[in-house]
């Protein structure tokens, strides 16, 4: 048995997390949902979303039969919306290709939309007790420090080396539940002890064998990604209001905020009044410029310039692909986080 596996299994008995809502459950649907939600998102943020999702869609069949709009509405605010679209798509594939039975083996799980090797392995471990290695961001950090691996983990050569270490560190025995305990211990250690900025080395069960600790390189490992300045983009959101309602449009299924509801969006060099008249067949009064809002994506920064416009057209006939909706009702739909913030700041007061 590798030392790292033995120490982690023992450590987890007393110091690991044992009361998360998806633990103690071998339902592959529940395990899968939790693993997708936990991608790039903290446990404390995921818990209420997970609870609401399981109440609304308690089974894989329920999720597959739901509309994408309903799924995105429940996901609203959690971010990285491609996860929700892939989750919905994958549920339908399981129903169609596997007669509703979630595949048991990592290689098959990995073929479903939105599931990479590490996520597939975690599902195989927790749902089916299979001996698979995981390598999410937290685990990469643990192994980079423990084995003293220099180099950015995103580079193929370093990532392949980390996978080799992950495979070699697995428990070698097949005692009941051991692989699940070890895998959860890795996740817990990375989340609570071997953290990125403030690692608690004195509380770490791996301290004595950790090369980074021995060589005083804990804060240098893992090697950070070479910095590149993110490009800045700007856009204008048209907050068109009339009769206590706001005009929203559904974004294309692919791309940023795919399938979510947003205000009409135009470039910063376009005349607002003219655009509304010629493209939306709506007459508006002079706009009120609201404070700009900054939002950061993985590959660029976006500065949103919201403009509040009061519609003076007599009817509320919406153009194709648009809806008139009360701001309070819009909050129940699938909307991006910055739009949610704009609505709360500017439309749940006396602006409409």
C-alpha positions in Angstrom: 0.0 0.0 0.0 1.5 3.4 -0.9 2.3 5.6 2.1 0.2 8.4 0.8 -2.9 6.2 0.5 -2.4 4.7 4.0 -2.0 8.1 5.7 -4.9 9.7 3.8 -7.3 6.9 4.7 -6.4 7.1 8.4 -6.5 10.9 8.4 -10.0 11.0 6.8 -11.5 9.0 9.6 -11.1 11.9 12.0 -10.6 15.0 9.9 -12.4 14.4 6.6 -15.8 15.7 5.6 -18.6 13.1 6.3 -21.8 15.1 6.2 -22.0 16.6 2.7 -25.5 16.1 1.2 -24.4 13.8 -1.7 -22.3 11.5 0.5 -23.4 8.1 1.6 -25.3 7.7 -1.6 -24.4 5.4 -4.4 -27.0 6.7 -6.7 -24.9 7.5 -9.8 -27.3 10.4 -10.8 -26.7 12.1 -7.4 -23.0 11.5 -7.6 -22.8 12.8 -11.2 -24.8 15.9 -10.4 -22.6 16.8 -7.4 -19.4 16.2 -9.3 -20.5 18.5 -12.2 -21.6 21.2 -9.8 -18.4 21.0 -7.9 -16.3 21.7 -11.0 -14.6 25.1 -10.4 -17.1 25.9 -7.7 -16.8 25.7 -3.9 -18.8 23.2 -1.8 -20.5 26.0 0.2 -21.8 27.5 -3.0 -22.9 24.2 -4.5 -24.9 22.8 -1.5 -28.1 25.0 -1.9 -28.1 24.5 -5.7 -27.7 20.8 -5.3 -30.6 20.6 -2.9 -32.9 22.7 -5.2 -31.9 20.6 -8.2 -32.6 17.3 -6.4 -36.0 18.6 -5.3 -37.0 19.7 -8.8 -35.4 16.8 -10.7 -35.0 13.9 -8.2 -34.1 11.3 -10.9 -32.1 11.2 -14.1 -35.4 10.6 -16.0 -36.9 13.8 -14.5 -33.8 15.8 -15.7 -33.9 14.3 -19.2 -37.6 15.1 -19.5 -37.2 18.7 -18.3 -36.9 21.6 -20.7 -33.5 23.2 -21.0 -35.0 26.5 -19.9 -36.1 24.9 -16.6 -32.6 23.5 -16.1 -30.9 26.8 -16.8 -33.3 28.6 -14.5 -32.3 26.4 -11.6 -28.6 26.8 -12.5 -28.9 30.6 -12.7 -26.2 32.2 -10.7 -24.0 29.1 -10.4 -21.9 30.1 -13.5 -20.2 28.1 -16.2 -23.5 27.4 -17.9 -22.1 24.9 -20.4 -22.2 22.5 -17.4 -25.9 22.8 -17.2 -26.4 22.4 -20.9 -24.1 19.3 -21.0 -25.8 17.9 -17.9 -29.2 18.1 -19.7 -27.8 16.7 -22.9 -26.0 13.8 -21.1 -29.2 12.8 -19.2 -31.0 12.5 -22.5 -28.1 10.4 -23.9 -28.2 8.1 -20.9 -32.0 7.6 -21.4 -31.6 7.0 -25.1 -28.4 5.0 -25.3 -28.3 3.2 -21.9 -32.0 2.7 -21.3 -31.8 5.1 -18.3 -29.0 3.1 -16.6 -26.0 5.3 -15.9 -22.8 3.6 -17.4 -20.6 2.0 -14.7 -17.1 2.2 -16.3 -14.9 5.3 -16.5 -14.3 5.0 -20.2 -18.0 5.0 -21.0 -18.8 7.7 -18.5 -16.1 9.9 -20.0 -17.9 9.8 -23.4 -20.9 11.7 -22.0 -21.0 15.4 -22.7 -19.2 17.6 -20.1 -17.4 14.8 -18.4 -13.6 14.6 -18.5 -11.3 11.8 -17.2 -11.1 13.0 -13.6 -14.9 13.6 -13.2 -15.6 10.2 -14.8 -13.2 8.6 -12.5 -14.8 10.2 -9.4 -18.3 9.0 -10.5 -16.9 5.5 -11.1 -15.4 5.5 -7.6 -18.3 6.9 -5.6 -21.1 5.4 -7.5 -19.6 2.0 -8.3 -16.6 1.5 -6.1 -14.2 1.2 -9.0 -10.5 1.7 -8.6 -9.8 4.8 -10.6 -7.5 7.8 -10.1 -8.8 11.4 -10.0 -6.8 14.5 -10.8 -8.8 17.7 -10.4 -7.2 21.0 -9.5 -6.9 20.3 -5.8 -5.4 16.9 -6.4 -2.8 18.3 -8.9 -1.7 20.8 -6.2 -1.3 18.0 -3.6 0.7 15.8 -5.9 2.8 18.6 -7.2 3.8 19.5 -3.7 4.1 15.9 -2.3 6.3 14.7 -5.2 8.1 18.0 -5.7 7.0 18.3 -9.4 8.0 21.6 -11.0 6.2 22.9 -14.1 2.8 24.3 -14.9 0.3 21.4 -14.5 -1.6 22.5 -17.6 1.3 21.5 -19.8 0.8 18.0 -21.3 4.2 16.7 -20.1 3.5 17.8 -16.4 -0.1 16.6 -16.6 1.0 13.2 -17.8 3.5 12.9 -15.0 0.8 13.9 -12.4 -1.5 11.2 -13.9 1.3 8.6 -13.4 1.7 9.7 -9.8 -2.1 9.6 -9.3 -2.3 6.0 -10.6 0.7 4.8 -8.6 -0.8 6.3 -5.4 -4.0 4.4 -5.4 -4.7 1.9 -2.6 -3.5 -1.5 -3.6 -6.0 -3.5 -1.5 -9.7 -4.0 -2.2 -11.1 -3.7 1.2 -14.7 -2.5 1.2 -15.0 1.3 0.8 -11.3 1.9 0.8 -11.1 3.5 -2.7 -14.0 5.8 -1.8 -12.4 6.9 1.4 -9.0 7.5 -0.2 -10.6 9.5 -3.1 -12.7 11.6 -0.7 -9.7 12.2 1.5 -7.7 13.6 -1.4 -10.6 16.0 -2.2 -10.9 17.0 1.5 -7.2 17.5 2.0 -7.0 19.8 -1.1 -10.1 21.8 0.0 -9.3 22.2 3.7 -5.5 21.7 4.3 -3.3 21.7 1.2 -4.9 24.9 0.0 -3.4 27.2 -2.6 -2.8 30.4 -0.6 -2.7 29.4 3.0 -1.8 25.7 3.3 -2.0 24.2 6.8 1.2 22.1 6.6 1.3 21.4 10.4 -2.1 19.7 10.1 -1.2 17.7 7.0 -0.9 13.9 7.4 1.6 13.9 4.4 3.9 16.6 5.9 6.9 14.4 6.6 7.0 12.8 3.1 6.1 16.0 1.3 9.1 17.2 -0.9 7.8 20.7 -1.1 7.7 21.0 2.7 11.1 19.4 3.1 12.6 21.8 0.5 10.6 24.8 1.7 8.9 25.2 -1.7 5.3 24.9 -0.6 4.4 28.3 -1.8 6.3 27.8 -5.1 4.4 24.6 -6.1 2.5 23.9 -8.1 4.1 26.2 -10.7 1.7 29.0 -11.7 0.4 29.5 -15.2 2.4 32.0 -17.2 0.5 35.3 -16.8 -1.2 36.9 -19.7 -3.2 40.0 -19.5 -6.8 39.4 -20.3 -8.3 41.4 -23.1 -11.0 43.9 -22.2 -14.2 44.0 -24.1 -17.2 46.4 -23.7 -20.8 46.1 -24.5 -24.1 48.0 -23.8 -27.2 46.3 -22.2 -30.5 48.0 -23.1 -32.8 47.9 -20.1 -36.0 48.6 -21.9 -38.9 49.1 -19.4 -42.6 49.7 -19.7 -45.7 48.9 -17.6 -43.6 47.3 -14.9 -42.0 44.9 -17.4 -38.6 44.5 -19.0 -37.7 43.3 -22.5 -35.4 40.3 -22.5 -34.1 38.1 -25.3 -32.8 34.5 -25.3 -29.2 34.2 -26.3 -28.1 31.6 -28.9 -27.6 28.1 -27.6 -23.9 28.2 -28.1 -21.4 30.8 -26.9 -21.3 33.0 -23.9 -24.4 32.6 -21.7 -25.9 30.3 -24.2 -29.6 29.8 -23.8 -29.9 32.3 -21.1 -32.2 35.4 -21.0 -30.5 38.8 -21.3 -31.4 42.4 -22.2 -30.8 43.4 -25.8 -27.0 43.9 -26.3 -25.4 46.4 -28.7 -21.9 47.8 -29.3 -20.7 50.9 -27.6 -20.6 52.8 -30.9 -24.3 52.2 -31.9 -27.0 54.9 -31.5 -29.4 53.5 -29.0 -32.6 55.3 -30.1 -32.0 54.4 -33.7 -31.3 50.8 -32.9 -34.5 50.4 -30.9 -36.6 52.0 -33.7 -35.1 50.0 -36.7 -34.2 46.7 -35.1 -36.8 46.3 -32.3 -39.6 48.5 -33.7 -39.7 50.2 -30.3 -39.7 54.0 -29.6 -37.8 55.0 -26.5 -37.1 58.2 -24.5 -33.6 59.4 -24.0 -31.7 56.8 -22.0 -30.3 57.0 -18.5 -26.8 55.7 -18.2 -26.4 53.5 -15.1 -23.1 52.6 -13.4 -20.9 50.2 -15.5 -20.6 46.7 -14.3 -17.4 44.5 -14.7 -17.6 40.8 -15.2 -14.7 38.4 -15.8 -14.7 35.3 -18.0 -11.9 32.8 -18.2 -10.4 34.4 -21.4 -11.5 38.0 -21.2 -12.9 40.8 -19.1 -16.2 42.4 -20.0 -17.4 45.9 -19.0 -21.1 46.2 -19.3 -22.6 49.7 -19.8 -26.3 49.4 -18.8 -28.7 52.0 -20.2 -32.2 52.4 -18.8 -34.8 53.4 -21.5 -38.5 53.9 -21.0 -40.5 52.6 -23.9 -43.1 55.0 -25.3 -44.6 52.6 -27.8 -48.3 52.0 -27.0 -48.3 48.2 -27.2 -46.1 45.5 -25.5 -45.8 43.3 -28.6 -42.4 41.6 -28.3 -40.2 41.2 -31.4 -39.4 37.5 -32.3 -37.2 35.8 -29.7 -38.0 38.5 -27.1 -40.3 38.5 -24.1 -41.7 41.2 -21.9 -41.4 40.1 -18.3 -41.6 41.5 -14.8 -38.1 41.8 -13.2 -39.2 39.7 -10.2 -40.3 37.0 -12.6 -37.1 37.3 -14.6 -35.1 36.4 -11.5 -36.9 32.9 -11.7 -35.6 32.4 -15.2 -32.1 31.3 -16.4 -30.2 34.6 -16.4 -26.5 35.3 -16.0 -25.1 36.6 -12.7 -24.4 40.2 -14.0 -28.0 40.5 -15.3 -29.3 39.2 -12.0 -27.3 41.9 -10.3 -28.5 44.6 -12.6 -32.2 43.6 -12.1 -31.8 43.7 -8.3 -30.0 47.0 -8.3 -32.2 48.9 -10.8 -35.5 47.2 -11.3 -36.6 46.0 -7.9 -36.9 49.6 -6.7 -38.7 52.4 -8.3 -37.1 52.5 -11.7 -39.8 50.7 -13.7 
